[in-house]
Amino acid sequence: MAVTFSVLAASALTVRESRAQNSGLSAHFVQASEIEQYIHRHGARAAAEALTKENEWSRLRRAVASGWGNWEKLVPELMPAVSVHTGESLLGALNTALPLNPHATLEAVPPSAREEYLARVCSPVHQPELWRHRTLRALSSMHPAHAEEQEKVSFCLKSLKEASET
């Protein structure tokens, strides 16, 4: 998925502008990797401000909620630089993505306040019963390679099972 994000690095935009002019496109399209590069060059706060200025948060949330790992990996880098409201919406997007791409979703849970964030990402609250079933199936079929990933999977499975018992 590509998003409009006109404030990104000039070199990438220069190439895109010439392609857009040649193809008749009026917008600049940016990949998740370009936002990641922007974060690394200018910092997460500058990237968050640019996303706000360009009204691109909804597109980023939709990409994350779709379970696209290249977008999900932006979340831990952006979380420290966003408002509480935006942070909650990003965690909600990860929650939606959990049954679709559990590996990338759990990897995207920011390390700061991990248990708090995991509780939100793994919560079946406000999700249909089908989400819980799909999430349980997806998590149960995972074979985590690292202890940290196994802890996240175990936490989510426990949370989902406890929620189904109440």
N, C-alpha and C positions, 0 to 999 in steps of 0.2 A: 504494500500500500504506500502511496506517496501522499505527502501533505504539502500545502502551500506554506512557506516559511521564508519570506523574502529577506530576512535579516542575516541569513547564513553567510559563510565565508565567501568573499568576493570571487575567488577563483572558480569555485563550483558554480556560482551564479553566472559568471561570465560565459562559461561553456553552455549553461542552460539557456541564457538569454539568446545566444546566437542560434541554438537549436530551436528555441521557441519562435524566434523571428522567421527562421527558415521553414518551420512547420505550421506557422500561423497560430500557435498556442499563445495565450495571453498570460498564463500563470507560470510560476516557477514550481516545479515539483521536487520534493526533497525526500530522500530515503531516511530511515531511522539511523543508518550509519553516519549520515551527514549531521544529524542532530547530536549524535554521540561525539563526533569530531568537534562540533561547536562547543560542547560542554568541556571537552579536554583543552581546547584553545582559550576559551573565554570564561569558563567556570559555569557551575550549575545555576547560580543566581542569574547570570546574564542570559542563559538559555531559558530559564523560567520566565524572565521578563520579556524576552523575545516571543515566547509562546503566548504570553498574555497579550502583548501588543498586536500580534498577528491573529488573535482569536483562534488559536490552534489546539487548545486543550481538549476540546471535544473530539477532535480527530485522533489525538494521541490516546485518549481514553478508549475510544472505539477500537483502535488497533490493539491496545493492551487487552481489552475485554475479549477480543477475537482469539486470543491465545498466541499471537505472533511473537515468538521469543525475541526477535531482534528489537521489537518495541518494548517488550516487558523488561529487558535488561536496562532500559533507560530509567526505570522507576527508582532503584536504589540510589542512583546518582542525583536524581531530581528531588527526592523527598526532603533532604535537609534544607532545600532552598524554596520550598513552597509553603503556602498558607495552610492552616489546619484544614480548611474546607477543601482545598485542592488535594491535599494529602489523603483525606478521607475518600475523595472521589477516585484517586488512583488505587487505593486499597480495595475499593468496591469493584474497580475494573479487574484487578487481580482475582478477586473473589469470583467474578463471572467467568474468568478464564481458567480457573482451577481444573474443572473436568475436561477441558479441551486440550490443555498442554500442562499437565501437573509438574513436570520436571522444570520447565522454564519459569513457570509461575512461582514455584517454591524457591527457585534460585533468585528470583527477583525480589523476594521479601528482604527489605533492608535490614542489615545487621543491628542497627540501633533500635532498641525497644523491640527486639525480634519476637518475643513471646506475645506482646501486645498486638503487633502487626499480624502475626500468625493467627491469633485468635480472630481477628477481623477477616482475614483472607479465607480461613477454613470454616467460617460460620455459615450454617444453613439458614440463618435468620434472613427473611425477605427473599428467600429463594424457593422455587417450587420443589416439590418432592422429587421430581425427575432429576433436578440438579444434584440433590443429595445422592441418589442412586448412581448416577453417572460418575460423580466425584469419588464415591466409595470404590466403584469398579476401577476407575483410572488409578487411584492411589494404591489399591491392592495389587495391581498388576505391575507396579514400579519395582525395580531392583536397584535401589540406591547404591552407588559406588563408594560414597563417603559417609562417615559417621554423622556429620552435620546434616546431610541430606536425609539420612535415615531418621534422625531426631525430628526433623520437620514433618516427614511423612507420618511417623508415629503420633506426633502431636495432632495432626489433622485427622487421622483415623480415629483417635481417641475422642476428639471433639465432636466428630460427626456421629459416632456411636452413642456418646452420652446424650447428644441432642435428640437422637431418635428414641431414647429410652424415657425421655421426659414428656 
